[in-house]
Amino acid sequence: MTDLPDRLPERAAHFLQKWDLRQEGPPMRGRCALVLPVRRTDNTPAALKVQDVDDETVGEPLALRTWNGDGAVRLLAEADDGTLLLEHLDATRTPHHLPDTREATLVVAGLLARLTATPAPPALRRLADLARRLLDEAATVLPRLDDPTLLKDCVAAVREVADDPGDRLLHWDLHFENVLAADRAPWLAIDPKPLAGDPGFELFPALWNRFDADEILWRFDAMTEVMGLDRDRARAWTLARVLQNSQWRIEDGDPPLPEHLEIAARLLARTG
């Protein structure tokens, strides 16, 4: 996608005109999206988000419509090419900047408790399919490591829960910087990569953000308590995220990240 930087500003200009929006500041560029602060004809602030649609982002408008502002940014308008008009949030304030990482973790946990209370619409991708692919690919990917023992333990944990993958609406990527402050609520989630599945699959980003090995178990326990999760199942689905990220890196020719392996090791070492 080498033409991404050129194409998105052109599309943004098109929708500024089409939706009668006035740009009100410099654009913000994420990994795969361009976001412009704008004002509508009634002078209310909003955000124009221009992005390409892929397997992860295709469900974003459906998820935002389903949540309807309950814990997440409100969707104001959408186009078939993935362009979204969203309510205005404060992009300068995120839990990432909170001095206390425990406070930041609890912010994410509280939002996830609200978001995952919602049943997933049928059209979304399913954690069941993702788990099956993870297990199938592990047989060919993990032997590339000198010592795949830890990730094989992750595979074993995933096998125990793969037949009961859940049906809640998941955000999938709720890290500290995908939460912004708002006028109508202290914090709201943005940028979902939604799927249907078990809420335990949501914990991994907050365990890795501002990583501190000695905080892994505190964060895990706090999030499972706030979200009302079974800890054994949440541990297994968190290990699925470690496995997923590690397999992506191995397929790219890189070793798993030490932080990810530390998360798995600490969760697997716990006996209670």
Helices and strands as residue ranges (DSSP letters): H 4-18, E 22-23, E 28-29, E 33-39, E 45-51, H 60-67, E 75-78, E 84-87, G 95-97, H 101-115, H 127-141, G 142-144, H 149-161, E 168-170, G 176-178, E 179-180, E 188-189, E 195-197, G 199-202, H 204-208, G 213-215, H 216-227, H 231-251, H 258-269
